[in-house]
Amino acid sequence: MKFKIKKLTPKVVACVTCSVIWASAMMTGTVQAEATVYHHARSISFVAYNNDGGQLNVSGPGVSVSKSYDSSGTMSFDAVDEQGYPLPDGYYNYELELTALDYQADMKAMHAAQASGDEAAYAALAERLQANDYSWQTQSGHFYIVNGLIKQPANPGASDE
């Protein structure tokens, strides 16, 4: 039986991405935070999976934006300022830092251990937190704004500054 895929929609791409992440997690025993990046005409969105929030940082000509997010879901950056005017044309960098799920769980457990007086559990969790033994994920890239529209680099793997 042969199948033809005529067009991959964002939902299909997201579904395939989730499946790959889940299969990887089942094989390795760990779940890493991940995000799929979508370029739109006037915005960029990041659909994040397996995370407990994160930080999106974008910088460009005279622009520096930092947004925090609480949990898995869609994060976005618009090519307009707070008044709705287009951002300056030019080269922009983005960096998305996702927080590992187990980090937040360990923080809550550490605070609970401290509140209950369980010094051994508190010390073990504090040591793990200080060792930074978590599956953090940072994704970065760049794009251009030209006449108010977001443009992808010609070759995403190449530097075209």
C-alpha positions as CSV (number, residue, x, y, z in Angstrom):
1,M,0.0,0.0,0.0
2,K,1.5,3.4,-1.0
3,F,0.7,6.7,0.6
4,K,1.2,10.2,-0.9
5,I,1.6,13.2,1.2
6,K,0.6,16.3,-0.8
7,K,1.1,18.9,1.9
8,L,2.4,18.9,5.4
9,T,0.3,21.2,7.6
10,P,1.7,22.7,10.8
11,K,-0.6,20.3,12.8
12,V,1.0,17.3,10.9
13,V,4.5,18.6,11.5
14,A,3.8,19.2,15.2
15,C,2.3,15.7,15.5
16,V,5.3,14.1,13.9
17,T,7.6,16.1,16.1
18,C,5.8,15.0,19.2
19,S,5.9,11.4,18.1
20,V,9.7,11.6,17.5
21,I,10.3,13.2,20.9
22,W,8.1,10.7,22.7
23,A,9.8,7.7,21.0
24,S,13.2,9.2,21.9
25,A,12.1,9.6,25.5
26,M,10.8,6.0,25.6
27,M,14.2,4.7,24.3
28,T,16.5,6.8,26.5
29,G,14.3,7.1,29.6
30,T,14.5,10.9,29.6
31,V,12.2,13.5,28.1
32,Q,13.9,16.6,26.7
33,A,12.3,19.9,26.1
34,E,11.8,20.7,22.4
35,A,10.2,23.4,20.3
36,T,9.2,23.5,16.6
37,V,9.7,26.9,14.9
38,Y,7.2,28.3,12.5
39,H,7.9,31.4,10.4
40,H,4.9,33.5,9.5
41,A,4.7,36.7,7.5
42,R,4.6,39.0,10.5
43,S,5.6,36.7,13.4
44,I,7.6,33.7,14.5
45,S,6.0,31.1,16.7
46,F,7.6,28.4,18.8
47,V,5.4,25.4,19.7
48,A,7.1,23.9,22.8
49,Y,6.8,20.4,24.2
50,N,7.9,18.6,27.3
51,N,8.9,21.7,29.2
52,D,7.9,23.7,32.3
53,G,8.2,27.1,30.8
54,G,11.0,29.1,29.3
55,Q,12.4,32.4,28.1
56,L,12.4,33.8,24.5
57,N,15.0,36.4,23.8
58,V,15.0,38.3,20.5
59,S,17.5,41.0,19.5
60,G,17.9,43.1,16.4
61,P,18.6,46.7,15.2
62,G,17.7,48.8,18.3
63,V,15.4,46.0,19.6
64,S,15.8,43.7,22.5
65,V,12.8,41.7,23.7
66,S,12.6,39.1,26.4
67,K,9.4,37.1,27.2
68,S,8.9,34.4,29.8
69,Y,6.4,31.5,29.5
70,D,5.0,29.3,32.2
71,S,4.6,25.9,30.4
72,S,4.4,23.9,27.2
73,G,2.5,25.7,24.5
74,T,2.9,28.4,21.8
75,M,5.3,31.3,22.3
76,S,5.6,34.0,19.7
77,F,7.4,37.1,18.5
78,D,5.6,39.8,16.4
79,A,7.4,42.0,13.9
80,V,5.7,45.1,15.4
81,D,6.4,47.3,18.4
82,E,4.0,47.9,21.3
83,Q,2.2,50.7,19.3
84,G,1.7,48.4,16.3
85,Y,4.4,49.9,14.1
86,P,6.7,47.6,12.1
87,L,10.1,46.9,13.7
88,P,13.2,48.2,11.9
89,D,14.4,46.2,8.9
90,G,17.5,44.1,9.6
91,Y,19.0,40.9,11.0
92,Y,17.5,39.5,14.2
93,N,18.7,36.7,16.5
94,Y,16.4,34.6,18.7
95,E,17.2,32.3,21.6
96,L,14.6,30.0,23.2
97,E,15.6,28.5,26.6
98,L,13.2,25.8,27.8
99,T,13.1,24.6,31.4
100,A,13.2,20.9,32.0
101,L,10.1,19.3,33.5
102,D,12.0,17.6,36.4
103,Y,13.7,20.9,37.5
104,Q,10.4,22.4,38.6
105,A,9.3,19.1,40.2
106,D,12.6,18.9,42.2
107,M,12.3,22.6,43.3
108,K,8.8,21.9,44.6
109,A,10.0,18.7,46.3
110,M,12.9,20.5,47.9
111,H,10.7,23.2,49.3
112,A,8.3,20.5,50.7
113,A,11.2,18.6,52.3
114,Q,12.4,21.9,53.9
115,A,8.9,22.7,55.2
116,S,8.5,19.2,56.6
117,G,12.0,19.2,58.2
118,D,13.3,16.3,56.1
119,E,16.9,17.5,56.1
120,A,18.3,14.5,54.1
121,A,15.8,14.8,51.3
122,Y,16.3,18.6,51.3
123,A,20.1,18.2,51.1
124,A,20.0,15.6,48.3
125,L,17.6,17.8,46.2
126,A,19.7,20.9,46.9
127,E,22.8,19.1,45.7
128,R,21.1,18.0,42.5
129,L,19.8,21.5,41.8
130,Q,23.3,22.9,42.3
131,A,24.9,20.3,40.0
132,N,22.5,21.5,37.3
133,D,21.8,17.9,36.3
134,Y,18.8,18.6,34.0
135,S,18.0,18.3,30.4
136,W,17.9,22.0,29.5
137,Q,17.2,22.9,25.9
138,T,18.3,26.0,24.1
139,Q,17.4,26.7,20.5
140,S,18.6,29.6,18.6
141,G,18.5,31.0,15.1
142,H,18.0,34.2,13.1
143,F,15.7,35.8,10.6
144,Y,15.3,39.1,8.8
145,I,12.7,41.8,8.8
146,V,12.2,43.4,5.4
147,N,9.5,46.0,4.9
148,G,7.7,44.8,8.1
149,L,7.7,41.1,7.0
150,I,9.7,38.3,8.5
151,K,12.0,36.5,6.1
152,Q,13.8,33.2,6.7
153,P,17.5,32.9,5.9
154,A,18.1,31.4,2.4
155,N,19.9,28.4,3.9
156,P,18.9,27.8,7.6
157,G,22.1,26.0,8.3
158,A,24.4,28.6,6.8
159,S,25.5,32.0,8.2
160,D,24.4,34.7,5.8
161,E,25.4,37.8,7.7
